[in-house]
Amino acid sequence: MRVDGRLLHHLRFADDIVLITPNISQAERMLADFDDACGKIGLQLNLTKKMFMRNEWVLDASFPLSGTTISECFSYI
């Protein structure tokens, strides 16, 4: 996503992060890379809190991380 001409690939706030990707396969890679990076510094992602959203251009899809399927979120407030 471009904002003011800059390519955004993530948003961060407190202990939350939003990964922005053009497709599910890149989201899988980015999330796996993020999980690996967290593990290297002793952090572990909370698999029960992870969710994904998609727009109308993405077909029904789900993806796993470490054998856990990530839930789809349909609205955000």
Z-matrix of the N, CA and C atoms (Angstrom, degrees):
N
C 1 1.425
C 2 1.529 1 106.70
N 3 1.340 2 116.38 1 135.60
C 4 1.464 3 120.59 2 178.35
C 5 1.522 4 110.28 3 -103.69
N 6 1.324 5 115.01 4 132.84
C 7 1.458 6 122.42 5 175.50
C 8 1.520 7 106.71 6 -130.45
N 9 1.321 8 116.72 7 121.79
C 10 1.468 9 122.01 8 -176.94
C 11 1.530 10 111.70 9 52.25
N 12 1.335 11 116.25 10 38.74
C 13 1.451 12 121.24 11 177.54
C 14 1.518 13 115.37 12 80.46
N 15 1.331 14 117.43 13 -4.12
C 16 1.469 15 120.97 14 -179.73
C 17 1.523 16 109.71 15 -101.92
N 18 1.329 17 116.04 16 138.56
C 19 1.459 18 121.64 17 178.74
C 20 1.528 19 109.45 18 -80.90
N 21 1.342 20 116.23 19 120.62
C 22 1.463 21 121.15 20 176.39
C 23 1.518 22 109.27 21 -99.23
N 24 1.324 23 117.12 22 134.06
C 25 1.460 24 120.72 23 175.65
C 26 1.515 25 111.83 24 -122.37
N 27 1.350 26 117.20 25 -5.61
C 28 1.455 27 120.16 26 174.60
C 29 1.526 28 110.44 27 -161.24
N 30 1.321 29 115.07 28 156.78
C 31 1.462 30 123.22 29 173.51
C 32 1.520 31 106.73 30 -127.00
N 33 1.338 32 117.86 31 141.53
C 34 1.465 33 120.91 32 -179.99
C 35 1.517 34 110.37 33 -128.34
N 36 1.328 35 115.44 34 142.77
C 37 1.457 36 121.63 35 173.23
C 38 1.518 37 107.61 36 -153.80
N 39 1.330 38 116.86 37 121.95
C 40 1.467 39 122.71 38 -178.71
C 41 1.533 40 109.00 39 51.91
N 42 1.328 41 117.85 40 -119.93
C 43 1.468 42 119.81 41 -179.68
C 44 1.523 43 112.08 42 -103.61
N 45 1.333 44 116.93 43 21.33
C 46 1.464 45 121.96 44 178.92
C 47 1.527 46 109.86 45 -110.69
N 48 1.326 47 115.55 46 150.58
C 49 1.458 48 120.89 47 176.08
C 50 1.524 49 108.62 48 -142.44
N 51 1.323 50 115.61 49 142.69
C 52 1.462 51 122.50 50 175.57
C 53 1.521 52 106.56 51 -117.38
N 54 1.328 53 116.94 52 122.87
C 55 1.457 54 121.88 53 176.63
C 56 1.521 55 107.93 54 -98.15
N 57 1.320 56 117.17 55 131.29
C 58 1.464 57 122.61 56 -176.76
C 59 1.524 58 108.13 57 -114.06
N 60 1.336 59 116.54 58 119.06
C 61 1.460 60 121.05 59 -178.30
C 62 1.526 61 110.05 60 -137.19
N 63 1.330 62 117.25 61 157.46
C 64 1.466 63 120.10 62 179.93
C 65 1.529 64 114.09 63 -82.30
N 66 1.341 65 117.65 64 -12.11
C 67 1.467 66 119.31 65 -178.71
C 68 1.527 67 110.72 66 -157.57
N 69 1.333 68 115.39 67 166.20
C 70 1.462 69 121.30 68 -176.92
C 71 1.527 70 111.98 69 -64.79
N 72 1.326 71 117.97 70 -39.99
C 73 1.468 72 119.22 71 -177.79
C 74 1.527 73 111.43 72 -63.18
N 75 1.320 74 117.29 73 -38.76
C 76 1.466 75 119.35 74 177.09
C 77 1.526 76 110.30 75 -69.74
N 78 1.322 77 117.61 76 -35.63
C 79 1.470 78 120.90 77 176.72
C 80 1.524 79 110.29 78 -62.28
N 81 1.329 80 117.02 79 -42.01
C 82 1.465 81 120.88 80 177.98
C 83 1.522 82 110.89 81 -60.16
N 84 1.343 83 116.21 82 -46.98
C 85 1.471 84 120.67 83 -179.80
C 86 1.521 85 110.98 84 -63.73
N 87 1.341 86 116.61 85 -45.83
C 88 1.457 87 120.54 86 -177.52
C 89 1.532 88 110.91 87 -63.45
N 90 1.324 89 116.79 88 -42.13
C 91 1.458 90 120.35 89 -179.91
C 92 1.526 91 111.17 90 -67.68
N 93 1.332 92 117.35 91 -40.34
C 94 1.466 93 120.62 92 177.16
C 95 1.527 94 110.65 93 -64.44
N 96 1.332 95 117.87 94 -42.02
C 97 1.468 96 121.47 95 177.15
C 98 1.520 97 110.99 96 -62.51
N 99 1.336 98 116.43 97 -42.15
C 100 1.462 99 121.09 98 179.18
C 101 1.526 100 110.31 99 -64.08
N 102 1.327 101 116.93 100 -42.56
C 103 1.462 102 121.80 101 178.10
C 104 1.526 103 110.44 102 -61.58
N 105 1.337 104 117.33 103 -43.01
C 106 1.468 105 121.46 104 177.52
C 107 1.523 106 111.31 105 -62.40
N 108 1.337 107 117.32 106 -44.60
C 109 1.467 108 121.52 107 179.93
C 110 1.527 109 110.69 108 -62.77
N 111 1.320 110 116.69 109 -41.08
C 112 1.470 111 120.23 110 177.89
C 113 1.525 112 110.37 111 -62.25
N 114 1.335 113 116.59 112 -43.61
C 115 1.461 114 120.93 113 179.97
C 116 1.517 115 112.94 114 -60.62
N 117 1.327 116 117.33 115 -33.61
C 118 1.463 117 121.24 116 -179.35
C 119 1.521 118 112.92 117 -66.58
N 120 1.325 119 117.31 118 -23.52
C 121 1.471 120 119.96 119 179.08
C 122 1.530 121 111.59 120 -110.70
N 123 1.341 122 115.63 121 16.23
C 124 1.458 123 120.36 122 174.01
C 125 1.515 124 115.77 123 84.42
N 126 1.326 125 117.70 124 13.83
C 127 1.465 126 120.54 125 177.99
C 128 1.519 127 109.66 126 -101.45
N 129 1.324 128 115.67 127 152.37
C 130 1.460 129 120.47 128 179.06
C 131 1.517 130 108.62 129 -130.90
N 132 1.340 131 116.86 130 131.41
C 133 1.459 132 120.66 131 177.82
C 134 1.521 133 109.53 132 -69.93
N 135 1.327 134 116.19 133 141.27
C 136 1.455 135 121.75 134 176.37
C 137 1.525 136 107.88 135 -83.31
N 138 1.317 137 116.76 136 101.99
C 139 1.463 138 121.47 137 -174.86
C 140 1.521 139 112.84 138 -64.49
N 141 1.335 140 118.15 139 -22.42
C 142 1.469 141 120.16 140 -179.42
C 143 1.523 142 112.08 141 -78.90
N 144 1.330 143 118.32 142 -16.26
C 145 1.464 144 121.20 143 -177.60
C 146 1.524 145 113.58 144 -100.09
N 147 1.319 146 117.73 145 -9.44
C 148 1.468 147 120.02 146 -176.82
C 149 1.518 148 110.94 147 -76.18
N 150 1.342 149 116.05 148 137.81
C 151 1.461 150 122.22 149 177.00
C 152 1.520 151 108.22 150 -144.17
N 153 1.330 152 116.12 151 163.10
C 154 1.454 153 119.19 152 174.81
C 155 1.521 154 109.64 153 -133.62
N 156 1.327 155 114.57 154 153.42
C 157 1.463 156 122.84 155 174.67
C 158 1.518 157 107.27 156 -123.17
N 159 1.304 158 115.62 157 152.82
C 160 1.460 159 120.10 158 177.13
C 161 1.518 160 108.41 159 -137.93
N 162 1.321 161 115.21 160 159.32
C 163 1.464 162 118.91 161 176.58
C 164 1.524 163 109.56 162 -97.18
N 165 1.319 164 115.81 163 -177.24
C 166 1.467 165 120.34 164 -174.59
C 167 1.526 166 113.63 165 -69.29
N 168 1.325 167 118.61 166 -13.25
C 169 1.461 168 121.52 167 -179.45
C 170 1.528 169 112.59 168 -85.38
N 171 1.314 170 117.06 169 -10.58
C 172 1.464 171 120.95 170 179.71
C 173 1.525 172 108.70 171 -99.68
N 174 1.320 173 115.99 172 126.21
C 175 1.462 174 120.42 173 178.05
C 176 1.526 175 109.99 174 -67.34
N 177 1.323 176 115.96 175 165.72
C 178 1.465 177 119.53 176 176.22
C 179 1.518 178 109.02 177 -49.60
N 180 1.301 179 115.71 178 128.31
C 181 1.456 180 119.39 179 -177.29
C 182 1.517 181 109.68 180 -155.18
N 183 1.300 182 114.98 181 152.98
C 184 1.454 183 121.20 182 170.46
C 185 1.518 184 105.88 183 -142.85
N 186 1.308 185 116.20 184 161.84
C 187 1.453 186 117.86 185 177.31
C 188 1.518 187 110.32 186 -149.05
N 189 1.323 188 115.90 187 147.73
C 190 1.465 189 120.81 188 -177.94
C 191 1.528 190 111.96 189 -97.97
N 192 1.322 191 114.92 190 159.39
C 193 1.461 192 122.10 191 169.21
C 194 1.515 193 106.01 192 -138.86
N 195 1.308 194 116.60 193 124.78
C 196 1.468 195 122.16 194 -178.65
C 197 1.522 196 111.69 195 52.32
N 198 1.330 197 116.70 196 39.05
C 199 1.450 198 121.04 197 177.98
C 200 1.513 199 115.63 198 80.34
N 201 1.334 200 117.92 199 0.18
C 202 1.464 201 122.11 200 179.21
C 203 1.521 202 109.06 201 -107.39
N 204 1.338 203 116.96 202 127.52
C 205 1.460 204 120.79 203 177.81
C 206 1.520 205 109.38 204 -78.67
N 207 1.314 206 116.12 205 131.85
C 208 1.462 207 121.75 206 -178.75
C 209 1.523 208 109.12 207 -84.13
N 210 1.324 209 116.68 208 133.36
C 211 1.465 210 122.54 209 -177.97
C 212 1.522 211 111.11 210 -73.64
N 213 1.333 212 115.40 211 150.64
C 214 1.459 213 120.75 212 176.57
C 215 1.522 214 109.63 213 -93.18
N 216 1.325 215 115.55 214 137.06
C 217 1.464 216 122.87 215 177.14
C 218 1.530 217 107.48 216 -104.56
N 219 1.323 218 117.22 217 132.13
C 220 1.464 219 120.63 218 -176.40
C 221 1.524 220 113.65 219 -103.15
N 222 1.333 221 117.74 220 -11.89
C 223 1.467 222 120.30 221 177.07
C 224 1.519 223 109.13 222 -151.80
N 225 1.313 224 114.68 223 156.79
C 226 1.461 225 120.77 224 179.92
C 227 1.509 226 108.36 225 -141.31
N 228 1.301 227 116.78 226 131.08
C 229 1.469 228 120.77 227 179.97
C 230 1.504 229 109.14 228 -118.95
